[in-house]
Amino acid sequence: MAFGQIRIVPCGTPAEHKDMGHPQRIHTYDDELHERRRHLAIVRGPIDFEAERLKRLVDRARDTRDP
């Protein structure tokens, strides 16, 4: 195609036949909320409360020992 020429391409299918036979699901806010909850459940690991408590006790003891 040379520079300056315009090529007109007709539409392949009429608008009423576009995506016919393939039902599409409407994306809702609940779907987005479900995806965010699923992502958070995967990202966060279980919390070991006993280990956290012991770590804080050690930190507080260090602060009082070496002010």
All heavy atoms as a GROMACS GRO file, in nm:
protein
  554
    1MET      N    1   0.086  -0.118   0.000
    1MET     CA    2   0.000   0.000   0.000
    1MET      C    3   0.090   0.123   0.000
    1MET      O    4   0.178   0.137   0.082
    1MET     CB    5  -0.090  -0.004   0.124
    1MET     CG    6  -0.186   0.112   0.130
    1MET     SD    7  -0.272   0.115   0.287
    1MET     CE    8  -0.427   0.056   0.240
    2ALA      N    9   0.065   0.212  -0.090
    2ALA     CA   10   0.147   0.332  -0.104
    2ALA      C   11   0.103   0.437  -0.004
    2ALA      O   12  -0.010   0.434   0.046
    2ALA     CB   13   0.137   0.386  -0.246
    3PHE      N   14   0.192   0.528   0.022
    3PHE     CA   15   0.163   0.636   0.116
    3PHE      C   16   0.053   0.725   0.061
    3PHE      O   17   0.054   0.765  -0.055
    3PHE     CB   18   0.290   0.718   0.140
    3PHE     CG   19   0.270   0.829   0.239
    3PHE    CD1   20   0.256   0.801   0.374
    3PHE    CD2   21   0.264   0.961   0.198
    3PHE    CE1   22   0.238   0.902   0.464
    3PHE    CE2   23   0.246   1.063   0.288
    3PHE     CZ   24   0.233   1.033   0.422
    4GLY      N   25  -0.044   0.758   0.146
    4GLY     CA   26  -0.151   0.850   0.106
    4GLY      C   27  -0.276   0.781   0.056
    4GLY      O   28  -0.376   0.846   0.033
    5GLN      N   29  -0.273   0.650   0.034
    5GLN     CA   30  -0.392   0.580  -0.011
    5GLN      C   31  -0.477   0.539   0.110
    5GLN      O   32  -0.424   0.500   0.214
    5GLN     CB   33  -0.357   0.455  -0.090
    5GLN     CG   34  -0.294   0.484  -0.224
    5GLN     CD   35  -0.261   0.355  -0.298
    5GLN    OE1   36  -0.257   0.249  -0.239
    5GLN    NE2   37  -0.238   0.368  -0.427
    6ILE      N   38  -0.607   0.547   0.093
    6ILE     CA   39  -0.698   0.507   0.199
    6ILE      C   40  -0.765   0.377   0.158
    6ILE      O   41  -0.815   0.364   0.046
    6ILE     CB   42  -0.806   0.616   0.223
    6ILE    CG1   43  -0.739   0.745   0.270
    6ILE    CG2   44  -0.907   0.567   0.326
    6ILE    CD1   45  -0.835   0.860   0.286
    7ARG      N   46  -0.765   0.282   0.248
    7ARG     CA   47  -0.826   0.153   0.219
    7ARG      C   48  -0.950   0.137   0.306
    7ARG      O   49  -0.942   0.146   0.429
    7ARG     CB   50  -0.725   0.043   0.250
    7ARG     CG   51  -0.772  -0.093   0.212
    7ARG     CD   52  -0.660  -0.192   0.232
    7ARG     NE   53  -0.719  -0.323   0.254
    7ARG     CZ   54  -0.655  -0.425   0.302
    7ARG    NH1   55  -0.529  -0.414   0.333
    7ARG    NH2   56  -0.715  -0.539   0.318
    8ILE      N   57  -1.063   0.113   0.245
    8ILE     CA   58  -1.188   0.096   0.317
    8ILE      C   59  -1.215  -0.053   0.331
    8ILE      O   60  -1.218  -0.126   0.233
    8ILE     CB   61  -1.305   0.166   0.244
    8ILE    CG1   62  -1.277   0.315   0.234
    8ILE    CG2   63  -1.437   0.138   0.317
    8ILE    CD1   64  -1.378   0.390   0.151
    9VAL      N   65  -1.234  -0.096   0.457
    9VAL     CA   66  -1.260  -0.237   0.484
    9VAL      C   67  -1.403  -0.250   0.534
    9VAL      O   68  -1.438  -0.191   0.636
    9VAL     CB   69  -1.161  -0.291   0.591
    9VAL    CG1   70  -1.190  -0.437   0.621
    9VAL    CG2   71  -1.019  -0.272   0.545
   10PRO      N   72  -1.488  -0.326   0.463
   10PRO     CA   73  -1.626  -0.341   0.511
   10PRO      C   74  -1.630  -0.425   0.638
   10PRO      O   75  -1.545  -0.510   0.660
   10PRO     CB   76  -1.695  -0.411   0.396
   10PRO     CG   77  -1.587  -0.480   0.321
   10PRO     CD   78  -1.463  -0.396   0.340
   11CYS      N   79  -1.729  -0.398   0.719
   11CYS     CA   80  -1.747  -0.471   0.844
   11CYS      C   81  -1.777  -0.617   0.812
   11CYS      O   82  -1.857  -0.648   0.724
   11CYS     CB   83  -1.860  -0.409   0.925
   11CYS     SG   84  -1.885  -0.489   1.083
   12GLY      N   85  -1.715  -0.710   0.885
   12GLY     CA   86  -1.729  -0.852   0.857
   12GLY      C   87  -1.868  -0.906   0.887
   12GLY      O   88  -1.922  -0.985   0.811
   13THR      N   89  -1.930  -0.865   0.997
   13THR     CA   90  -2.063  -0.916   1.032
   13THR      C   91  -2.152  -0.800   1.074
   13THR      O   92  -2.105  -0.701   1.129
   13THR     CB   93  -2.053  -1.015   1.150
   13THR    OG1   94  -1.994  -0.950   1.262
   13THR    CG2   95  -1.970  -1.136   1.114
   14PRO      N   96  -2.281  -0.815   1.052
   14PRO     CA   97  -2.373  -0.711   1.098
   14PRO      C   98  -2.375  -0.705   1.252
   14PRO      O   99  -2.343  -0.802   1.319
   14PRO     CB  100  -2.509  -0.756   1.046
   14PRO     CG  101  -2.481  -0.856   0.939
   14PRO     CD  102  -2.348  -0.915   0.971
   15ALA      N  103  -2.415  -0.594   1.306
   15ALA     CA  104  -2.412  -0.573   1.451
   15ALA      C  105  -2.501  -0.671   1.526
   15ALA      O  106  -2.469  -0.714   1.636
   15ALA     CB  107  -2.455  -0.430   1.483
   16GLU      N  108  -2.613  -0.711   1.465
   16GLU     CA  109  -2.703  -0.800   1.538
   16GLU      C  110  -2.650  -0.943   1.548
   16GLU      O  111  -2.699  -1.022   1.627
   16GLU     CB  112  -2.843  -0.800   1.476
   16GLU     CG  113  -2.848  -0.848   1.332
   16GLU     CD  114  -2.840  -0.732   1.233
   16GLU    OE1  115  -2.818  -0.619   1.278
   16GLU    OE2  116  -2.856  -0.756   1.114
   17HIS      N  117  -2.549  -0.977   1.470
   17HIS     CA  118  -2.492  -1.111   1.477
   17HIS      C  119  -2.364  -1.116   1.560
   17HIS      O  120  -2.305  -1.222   1.574
   17HIS     CB  121  -2.462  -1.163   1.336
   17HIS     CG  122  -2.586  -1.188   1.258
   17HIS    ND1  123  -2.674  -1.289   1.289
   17HIS    CD2  124  -2.638  -1.124   1.151
   17HIS    CE1  125  -2.775  -1.287   1.204
   17HIS    NE2  126  -2.756  -1.188   1.119
   18LYS      N  127  -2.323  -1.006   1.614
   18LYS     CA  128  -2.200  -1.004   1.693
   18LYS      C  129  -2.222  -1.078   1.824
   18LYS      O  130  -2.317  -1.051   1.897
   18LYS     CB  131  -2.158  -0.859   1.719
   18LYS     CG  132  -2.026  -0.848   1.790
   18LYS     CD  133  -1.986  -0.703   1.807
   18LYS     CE  134  -1.854  -0.696   1.880
   18LYS     NZ  135  -1.813  -0.559   1.905
   19ASP      N  136  -2.133  -1.171   1.856
   19ASP     CA  137  -2.135  -1.252   1.979
   19ASP      C  138  -2.265  -1.329   1.999
   19ASP      O  139  -2.303  -1.359   2.112
   19ASP     CB  140  -2.109  -1.164   2.103
   19ASP     CG  141  -1.970  -1.105   2.103
   19ASP    OD1  142  -1.877  -1.173   2.054
   19ASP    OD2  143  -1.952  -0.992   2.151
   20MET      N  144  -2.333  -1.360   1.893
   20MET     CA  145  -2.455  -1.439   1.905
   20MET      C  146  -2.416  -1.584   1.934
   20MET      O  147  -2.323  -1.637   1.877
   20MET     CB  148  -2.538  -1.432   1.778
   20MET     CG  149  -2.593  -1.293   1.750
   20MET     SD  150  -2.707  -1.237   1.875
   20MET     CE  151  -2.850  -1.330   1.835
   21GLY      N  152  -2.488  -1.649   2.022
   21GLY     CA  153  -2.460  -1.786   2.056
   21GLY      C  154  -2.358  -1.800   2.167
   21GLY      O  155  -2.330  -1.910   2.212
   22HIS      N  156  -2.300  -1.692   2.212
   22HIS     CA  157  -2.203  -1.694   2.321
   22HIS      C  158  -2.254  -1.602   2.431
   22HIS      O  159  -2.224  -1.483   2.430
   22HIS     CB  160  -2.065  -1.647   2.273
   22HIS     CG  161  -2.009  -1.732   2.165
   22HIS    ND1  162  -1.957  -1.857   2.187
   22HIS    CD2  163  -1.998  -1.711   2.032
   22HIS    CE1  164  -1.916  -1.908   2.073
   22HIS    NE2  165  -1.941  -1.822   1.977
   23PRO      N  166  -2.332  -1.655   2.526
   23PRO     CA  167  -2.384  -1.568   2.632
   23PRO      C  168  -2.271  -1.514   2.718
   23PRO      O  169  -2.176  -1.585   2.752
   23PRO     CB  170  -2.475  -1.660   2.713
   23PRO     CG  171  -2.428  -1.797   2.683
   23PRO     CD  172  -2.372  -1.793   2.544
   24GLN      N  173  -2.279  -1.387   2.747
   24GLN     CA  174  -2.176  -1.323   2.828
   24GLN      C  175  -2.234  -1.290   2.964
   24GLN      O  176  -2.346  -1.240   2.975
   24GLN     CB  177  -2.127  -1.196   2.760
   24GLN     CG  178  -2.053  -1.225   2.632
   24GLN     CD  179  -1.997  -1.098   2.572
   24GLN    OE1  180  -2.021  -0.990   2.622
   24GLN    NE2  181  -1.925  -1.113   2.463
   25ARG      N  182  -2.157  -1.319   3.067
   25ARG     CA  183  -2.200  -1.292   3.204
   25ARG      C  184  -2.168  -1.146   3.237
   25ARG      O  185  -2.058  -1.098   3.209
   25ARG     CB  186  -2.125  -1.384   3.300
   25ARG     CG  187  -2.178  -1.382   3.439
   25ARG     CD  188  -2.112  -1.493   3.520
   25ARG     NE  189  -2.159  -1.491   3.655
   25ARG     CZ  190  -2.115  -1.406   3.748
   25ARG    NH1  191  -2.023  -1.319   3.719
   25ARG    NH2  192  -2.162  -1.409   3.870
   26ILE      N  193  -2.261  -1.078   3.298
   26ILE     CA  194  -2.241  -0.939   3.336
   26ILE      C  195  -2.158  -0.936   3.464
   26ILE      O  196  -2.189  -1.004   3.562
   26ILE     CB  197  -2.376  -0.868   3.358
   26ILE    CG1  198  -2.454  -0.866   3.227
   26ILE    CG2  199  -2.354  -0.727   3.410
   26ILE    CD1  200  -2.594  -0.815   3.242
   27HIS      N  201  -2.050  -0.861   3.463
   27HIS     CA  202  -1.961  -0.849   3.578
   27HIS      C  203  -2.023  -0.752   3.678
   27HIS      O  204  -2.051  -0.637   3.647
   27HIS     CB  205  -1.824  -0.798   3.533
   27HIS     CG  206  -1.721  -0.801   3.641
   27HIS    ND1  207  -1.662  -0.918   3.682
   27HIS    CD2  208  -1.668  -0.703   3.716
   27HIS    CE1  209  -1.577  -0.891   3.778
   27HIS    NE2  210  -1.578  -0.761   3.801
   28THR      N  211  -2.046  -0.799   3.799
   28THR     CA  212  -2.112  -0.717   3.901
   28THR      C  213  -2.016  -0.681   4.013
   28THR      O  214  -1.904  -0.732   4.020
   28THR     CB  215  -2.232  -0.793   3.961
   28THR    OG1  216  -2.184  -0.910   4.026
   28THR    CG2  217  -2.333  -0.831   3.855
   29TYR      N  218  -2.062  -0.595   4.102
   29TYR     CA  219  -1.981  -0.555   4.217
   29TYR      C  220  -1.953  -0.675   4.308
   29TYR      O  221  -1.847  -0.685   4.366
   29TYR     CB  222  -2.051  -0.444   4.295
   29TYR     CG  223  -1.977  -0.404   4.420
   29TYR    CD1  224  -1.862  -0.326   4.412
   29TYR    CD2  225  -2.018  -0.448   4.546
   29TYR    CE1  226  -1.792  -0.290   4.526
   29TYR    CE2  227  -1.949  -0.412   4.660
   29TYR     CZ  228  -1.836  -0.334   4.648
   29TYR     OH  229  -1.765  -0.300   4.761
   30ASP      N  230  -2.050  -0.766   4.321
   30ASP     CA  231  -2.030  -0.884   4.403
   30ASP      C  232  -1.916  -0.970   4.351
   30ASP      O  233  -1.842  -1.030   4.428
   30ASP     CB  234  -2.158  -0.967   4.411
   30ASP     CG  235  -2.265  -0.900   4.494
   30ASP    OD1  236  -2.229  -0.816   4.579
   30ASP    OD2  237  -2.384  -0.929   4.473
   31ASP      N  238  -1.901  -0.978   4.219
   31ASP     CA  239  -1.789  -1.053   4.161
   31ASP      C  240  -1.656  -0.989   4.200
   31ASP      O  241  -1.560  -1.059   4.234
   31ASP     CB  242  -1.800  -1.057   4.008
   31ASP     CG  243  -1.923  -1.130   3.962
   31ASP    OD1  244  -1.969  -1.222   4.033
   31ASP    OD2  245  -1.975  -1.095   3.854
   32GLU      N  246  -1.650  -0.858   4.193
   32GLU     CA  247  -1.527  -0.787   4.230
   32GLU      C  248  -1.496  -0.807   4.379
   32GLU      O  249  -1.381  -0.830   4.416
   32GLU     CB  250  -1.544  -0.639   4.199
   32GLU     CG  251  -1.420  -0.557   4.227
   32GLU     CD  252  -1.441  -0.411   4.195
   32GLU    OE1  253  -1.523  -0.378   4.109
   32GLU    OE2  254  -1.374  -0.329   4.260
   33LEU      N  255  -1.599  -0.801   4.463
   33LEU     CA  256  -1.581  -0.820   4.606
   33LEU      C  257  -1.532  -0.963   4.634
   33LEU      O  258  -1.441  -0.984   4.716
   33LEU     CB  259  -1.713  -0.795   4.678
   33LEU     CG  260  -1.709  -0.794   4.830
   33LEU    CD1  261  -1.618  -0.683   4.881
   33LEU    CD2  262  -1.850  -0.776   4.883
   34HIS      N  263  -1.587  -1.061   4.565
   34HIS     CA  264  -1.545  -1.199   4.581
   34HIS      C  265  -1.398  -1.216   4.541
   34HIS      O  266  -1.322  -1.284   4.610
   34HIS     CB  267  -1.633  -1.290   4.496
   34HIS     CG  268  -1.589  -1.433   4.495
   34HIS    ND1  269  -1.599  -1.514   4.605
   34HIS    CD2  270  -1.531  -1.507   4.398
   34HIS    CE1  271  -1.550  -1.633   4.575
   34HIS    NE2  272  -1.509  -1.632   4.451
   35GLU      N  273  -1.357  -1.152   4.432
   35GLU     CA  274  -1.218  -1.162   4.388
   35GLU      C  275  -1.124  -1.099   4.489
   35GLU      O  276  -1.016  -1.152   4.516
   35GLU     CB  277  -1.200  -1.096   4.250
   35GLU     CG  278  -1.254  -1.179   4.137
   35GLU     CD  279  -1.182  -1.312   4.124
   35GLU    OE1  280  -1.058  -1.315   4.134
   35GLU    OE2  281  -1.251  -1.413   4.106
   36ARG      N  282  -1.162  -0.983   4.544
   36ARG     CA  283  -1.077  -0.918   4.644
   36ARG      C  284  -1.065  -1.004   4.770
   36ARG      O  285  -0.957  -1.018   4.826
   36ARG     CB  286  -1.132  -0.780   4.681
   36ARG     CG  287  -1.099  -0.676   4.574
   36ARG     CD  288  -1.130  -0.539   4.625
   36ARG     NE  289  -1.273  -0.514   4.608
   36ARG     CZ  290  -1.340  -0.419   4.670
   36ARG    NH1  291  -1.280  -0.340   4.755
   36ARG    NH2  292  -1.467  -0.401   4.647
   37ARG      N  293  -1.175  -1.063   4.814
   37ARG     CA  294  -1.171  -1.150   4.931
   37ARG      C  295  -1.085  -1.272   4.906
   37ARG      O  296  -1.010  -1.316   4.992
   37ARG     CB  297  -1.312  -1.194   4.970
   37ARG     CG  298  -1.391  -1.085   5.036
   37ARG     CD  299  -1.529  -1.134   5.072
   37ARG     NE  300  -1.602  -1.030   5.144
   37ARG     CZ  301  -1.732  -1.030   5.158
   37ARG    NH1  302  -1.805  -1.126   5.107
   37ARG    NH2  303  -1.792  -0.933   5.225
   38ARG      N  304  -1.096  -1.330   4.788
   38ARG     CA  305  -1.017  -1.447   4.753
   38ARG      C  306  -0.869  -1.413   4.750
   38ARG      O  307  -0.784  -1.487   4.799
   38ARG     CB  308  -1.061  -1.502   4.617
   38ARG     CG  309  -1.002  -1.636   4.580
   38ARG     CD  310  -1.056  -1.686   4.448
   38ARG     NE  311  -1.020  -1.599   4.339
   38ARG     CZ  312  -0.901  -1.600   4.278
   38ARG    NH1  313  -0.808  -1.682   4.318
   38ARG    NH2  314  -0.877  -1.519   4.178
   39HIS      N  315  -0.837  -1.296   4.696
   39HIS     CA  316  -0.698  -1.251   4.689
   39HIS      C  317  -0.640  -1.230   4.830
   39HIS      O  318  -0.529  -1.271   4.858
   39HIS     CB  319  -0.687  -1.123   4.608
   39HIS     CG  320  -0.550  -1.068   4.599
   39HIS    ND1  321  -0.450  -1.126   4.526
   39HIS    CD2  322  -0.492  -0.961   4.659
   39HIS    CE1  323  -0.339  -1.058   4.539
   39HIS    NE2  324  -0.362  -0.957   4.619
   40LEU      N  325  -0.716  -1.168   4.917
   40LEU     CA  326  -0.670  -1.146   5.054
   40LEU      C  327  -0.652  -1.277   5.129
   40LEU      O  328  -0.560  -1.292   5.209
   40LEU     CB  329  -0.768  -1.056   5.129
   40LEU     CG  330  -0.768  -0.910   5.088
   40LEU    CD1  331  -0.879  -0.835   5.160
   40LEU    CD2  332  -0.634  -0.845   5.120
   41ALA      N  333  -0.738  -1.373   5.103
   41ALA     CA  334  -0.726  -1.502   5.170
   41ALA      C  335  -0.600  -1.575   5.126
   41ALA      O  336  -0.538  -1.647   5.205
   41ALA     CB  337  -0.849  -1.588   5.142
   42ILE      N  338  -0.560  -1.557   5.002
   42ILE     CA  339  -0.440  -1.623   4.951
   42ILE      C  340  -0.315  -1.553   5.003
   42ILE      O  341  -0.218  -1.617   5.042
   42ILE     CB  342  -0.442  -1.624   4.796
   42ILE    CG1  343  -0.553  -1.717   4.748
   42ILE    CG2  344  -0.308  -1.668   4.741
   42ILE    CD1  345  -0.577  -1.710   4.598
   43VAL      N  346  -0.316  -1.420   5.006
   43VAL     CA  347  -0.196  -1.344   5.039
   43VAL      C  348  -0.159  -1.357   5.186
   43VAL      O  349  -0.043  -1.374   5.220
   43VAL     CB  350  -0.216  -1.195   5.001
   43VAL    CG1  351  -0.104  -1.110   5.055
   43VAL    CG2  352  -0.225  -1.180   4.851
   44ARG      N  353  -0.254  -1.351   5.274
   44ARG     CA  354  -0.227  -1.352   5.417
   44ARG      C  355  -0.205  -1.494   5.469
   44ARG      O  356  -0.284  -1.584   5.440
   44ARG     CB  357  -0.341  -1.288   5.494
   44ARG     CG  358  -0.352  -1.142   5.467
   44ARG     CD  359  -0.458  -1.079   5.554
   44ARG     NE  360  -0.468  -0.939   5.526
   44ARG     CZ  361  -0.561  -0.859   5.573
   44ARG    NH1  362  -0.652  -0.908   5.653
   44ARG    NH2  363  -0.563  -0.732   5.543
   45GLY      N  364  -0.101  -1.508   5.546
   45GLY     CA  365  -0.074  -1.637   5.609
   45GLY      C  366  -0.136  -1.642   5.747
   45GLY      O  367  -0.184  -1.541   5.799
   46PRO      N  368  -0.135  -1.758   5.810
   46PRO     CA  369  -0.191  -1.767   5.945
   46PRO      C  370  -0.104  -1.689   6.045
   46PRO      O  371   0.018  -1.683   6.033
   46PRO     CB  372  -0.189  -1.916   5.976
   46PRO     CG  373  -0.087  -1.973   5.883
   46PRO     CD  374  -0.087  -1.885   5.762
   47ILE      N  375  -0.170  -1.628   6.143
   47ILE     CA  376  -0.100  -1.548   6.243
   47ILE      C  377  -0.072  -1.636   6.365
   47ILE      O  378  -0.162  -1.700   6.418
   47ILE     CB  379  -0.185  -1.427   6.285
   47ILE    CG1  380  -0.211  -1.337   6.164
   47ILE    CG2  381  -0.117  -1.349   6.395
   47ILE    CD1  382  -0.309  -1.226   6.190
   48ASP      N  383   0.053  -1.636   6.408
   48ASP     CA  384   0.092  -1.710   6.528
   48ASP      C  385   0.092  -1.610   6.645
   48ASP      O  386   0.188  -1.536   6.664
   48ASP     CB  387   0.229  -1.773   6.510
   48ASP     CG  388   0.267  -1.864   6.625
   48ASP    OD1  389   0.184  -1.882   6.717
   48ASP    OD2  390   0.379  -1.918   6.624
   49PHE      N  391  -0.017  -1.608   6.719
   49PHE     CA  392  -0.033  -1.509   6.825
   49PHE      C  393   0.067  -1.530   6.938
   49PHE      O  394   0.116  -1.433   6.996
   49PHE     CB  395  -0.176  -1.513   6.880
   49PHE     CG  396  -0.278  -1.461   6.782
   49PHE    CD1  397  -0.361  -1.548   6.715
   49PHE    CD2  398  -0.289  -1.326   6.756
   49PHE    CE1  399  -0.454  -1.501   6.624
   49PHE    CE2  400  -0.382  -1.278   6.667
   49PHE     CZ  401  -0.464  -1.366   6.600
   50GLU      N  402   0.099  -1.654   6.967
   50GLU     CA  403   0.194  -1.682   7.074
   50GLU      C  404   0.333  -1.628   7.040
   50GLU      O  405   0.400  -1.567   7.123
   50GLU     CB  406   0.200  -1.832   7.099
   50GLU     CG  407   0.284  -1.872   7.218
   50GLU     CD  408   0.226  -1.826   7.351
   50GLU    OE1  409   0.104  -1.805   7.359
   50GLU    OE2  410   0.302  -1.812   7.447
   51ALA      N  411   0.376  -1.649   6.915
   51ALA     CA  412   0.507  -1.599   6.873
   51ALA      C  413   0.510  -1.446   6.875
   51ALA      O  414   0.610  -1.386   6.914
   51ALA     CB  415   0.541  -1.651   6.734
   52GLU      N  416   0.401  -1.382   6.831
   52GLU     CA  417   0.394  -1.235   6.834
   52GLU      C  418   0.402  -1.183   6.977
   52GLU      O  419   0.469  -1.085   7.006
   52GLU     CB  420   0.264  -1.188   6.768
   52GLU     CG  421   0.264  -1.199   6.617
   52GLU     CD  422   0.363  -1.104   6.553
   52GLU    OE1  423   0.378  -0.989   6.599
   52GLU    OE2  424   0.428  -1.145   6.456
   53ARG      N  425   0.332  -1.250   7.069
   53ARG     CA  426   0.333  -1.207   7.209
   53ARG      C  427   0.474  -1.221   7.268
   53ARG      O  428   0.523  -1.129   7.335
   53ARG     CB  429   0.234  -1.292   7.289
   53ARG     CG  430   0.214  -1.243   7.431
   53ARG     CD  431   0.110  -1.324   7.503
   53ARG     NE  432   0.154  -1.459   7.533
   53ARG     CZ  433   0.235  -1.489   7.637
   53ARG    NH1  434   0.277  -1.394   7.717
   53ARG    NH2  435   0.272  -1.613   7.657
   54LEU      N  436   0.542  -1.332   7.240
   54LEU     CA  437   0.677  -1.351   7.291
   54LEU      C  438   0.775  -1.249   7.232
   54LEU      O  439   0.863  -1.199   7.301
   54LEU     CB  440   0.724  -1.493   7.261
   54LEU     CG  441   0.656  -1.604   7.342
   54LEU    CD1  442   0.700  -1.740   7.294
   54LEU    CD2  443   0.685  -1.587   7.490
   55LYS      N  444   0.758  -1.218   7.103
   55LYS     CA  445   0.845  -1.120   7.039
   55LYS      C  446   0.829  -0.982   7.104
   55LYS      O  447   0.926  -0.912   7.131
   55LYS     CB  448   0.814  -1.112   6.889
   55LYS     CG  449   0.911  -1.025   6.811
   55LYS     CD  450   0.884  -1.035   6.664
   55LYS     CE  451   0.780  -0.931   6.627
   55LYS     NZ  452   0.758  -0.919   6.482
   56ARG      N  453   0.705  -0.946   7.132
   56ARG     CA  454   0.681  -0.816   7.197
   56ARG      C  455   0.734  -0.813   7.339
   56ARG      O  456   0.785  -0.710   7.385
   56ARG     CB  457   0.533  -0.784   7.195
   56ARG     CG  458   0.485  -0.750   7.054
   56ARG     CD  459   0.341  -0.709   7.052
   56ARG     NE  460   0.302  -0.684   6.914
   56ARG     CZ  461   0.178  -0.672   6.873
   56ARG    NH1  462   0.079  -0.682   6.960
   56ARG    NH2  463   0.151  -0.648   6.747
   57LEU      N  464   0.724  -0.924   7.411
   57LEU     CA  465   0.780  -0.931   7.546
   57LEU      C  466   0.931  -0.913   7.543
   57LEU      O  467   0.988  -0.842   7.627
   57LEU     CB  468   0.744  -1.065   7.611
   57LEU     CG  469   0.603  -1.078   7.667
   57LEU    CD1  470   0.578  -1.221   7.715
   57LEU    CD2  471   0.580  -0.980   7.780
   58VAL      N  472   0.997  -0.976   7.446
   58VAL     CA  473   1.143  -0.962   7.433
   58VAL      C  474   1.178  -0.818   7.400
   58VAL      O  475   1.273  -0.762   7.456
   58VAL     CB  476   1.196  -1.060   7.326
   58VAL    CG1  477   1.340  -1.028   7.291
   58VAL    CG2  478   1.182  -1.203   7.374
   59ASP      N  479   1.105  -0.755   7.311
   59ASP     CA  480   1.132  -0.614   7.275
   59ASP      C  481   1.113  -0.523   7.395
   59ASP      O  482   1.194  -0.430   7.419
   59ASP     CB  483   1.040  -0.570   7.161
   59ASP     CG  484   1.075  -0.637   7.030
   59ASP    OD1  485   1.189  -0.690   7.019
   59ASP    OD2  486   0.991  -0.636   6.938
   60ARG      N  487   1.008  -0.544   7.472
   60ARG     CA  488   0.985  -0.460   7.590
   60ARG      C  489   1.093  -0.482   7.694
   60ARG      O  490   1.136  -0.388   7.760
   60ARG     CB  491   0.849  -0.491   7.651
   60ARG     CG  492   0.734  -0.439   7.568
   60ARG     CD  493   0.601  -0.467   7.634
   60ARG     NE  494   0.492  -0.438   7.543
   60ARG     CZ  495   0.377  -0.501   7.542
   60ARG    NH1  496   0.355  -0.600   7.626
   60ARG    NH2  497   0.283  -0.468   7.456
   61ALA      N  498   1.135  -0.607   7.711
   61ALA     CA  499   1.243  -0.636   7.808
   61ALA      C  500   1.374  -0.568   7.764
   61ALA      O  501   1.447  -0.515   7.845
   61ALA     CB  502   1.262  -0.786   7.820
   62ARG      N  503   1.402  -0.569   7.635
   62ARG     CA  504   1.523  -0.503   7.585
   62ARG      C  505   1.516  -0.353   7.608
   62ARG      O  506   1.615  -0.290   7.645
   62ARG     CB  507   1.539  -0.532   7.434
   62ARG     CG  508   1.669  -0.479   7.377
   62ARG     CD  509   1.685  -0.507   7.228
   62ARG     NE  510   1.661  -0.648   7.196
   62ARG     CZ  511   1.569  -0.692   7.110
   62ARG    NH1  512   1.489  -0.605   7.050
   62ARG    NH2  513   1.555  -0.819   7.086
   63ASP      N  514   1.397  -0.293   7.589
   63ASP     CA  515   1.381  -0.150   7.610
   63ASP      C  516   1.401  -0.112   7.757
   63ASP      O  517   1.456  -0.008   7.787
   63ASP     CB  518   1.244  -0.104   7.563
   63ASP     CG  519   1.230  -0.110   7.410
   63ASP    OD1  520   1.336  -0.117   7.343
   63ASP    OD2  521   1.116  -0.110   7.362
   64THR      N  522   1.353  -0.195   7.847
   64THR     CA  523   1.368  -0.162   7.990
   64THR      C  524   1.510  -0.190   8.039
   64THR      O  525   1.559  -0.123   8.129
   64THR     CB  526   1.269  -0.242   8.076
   64THR    OG1  527   1.287  -0.381   8.051
   64THR    CG2  528   1.126  -0.203   8.042
   65ARG      N  529   1.578  -0.287   7.979
   65ARG     CA  530   1.714  -0.319   8.020
   65ARG      C  531   1.812  -0.216   7.969
   65ARG      O  532   1.904  -0.174   8.040
   65ARG     CB  533   1.751  -0.459   7.968
   65ARG     CG  534   1.884  -0.508   8.022
   65ARG     CD  535   1.921  -0.640   7.962
   65ARG     NE  536   1.947  -0.621   7.820
   65ARG     CZ  537   1.934  -0.715   7.727
   65ARG    NH1  538   1.894  -0.835   7.760
   65ARG    NH2  539   1.958  -0.688   7.601
   66ASP      N  540   1.798  -0.175   7.841
   66ASP     CA  541   1.889  -0.077   7.780
   66ASP      C  542   1.810   0.047   7.739
   66ASP      O  543   1.773   0.061   7.623
   66ASP     CB  544   1.957  -0.137   7.656
   66ASP     CG  545   2.037  -0.261   7.688
   66ASP    OD1  546   2.095  -0.265   7.797
   66ASP    OD2  547   2.038  -0.352   7.604
   67PRO      N  548   1.788   0.138   7.833
   67PRO     CA  549   1.706   0.255   7.800
   67PRO      C  550   1.774   0.350   7.702
   67PRO      O  551   1.886   0.357   7.682
   67PRO     CB  552   1.682   0.324   7.932
   67PRO     CG  553   1.778   0.267   8.028
   67PRO     CD  554   1.828   0.138   7.971
   0.00000   0.00000   0.00000
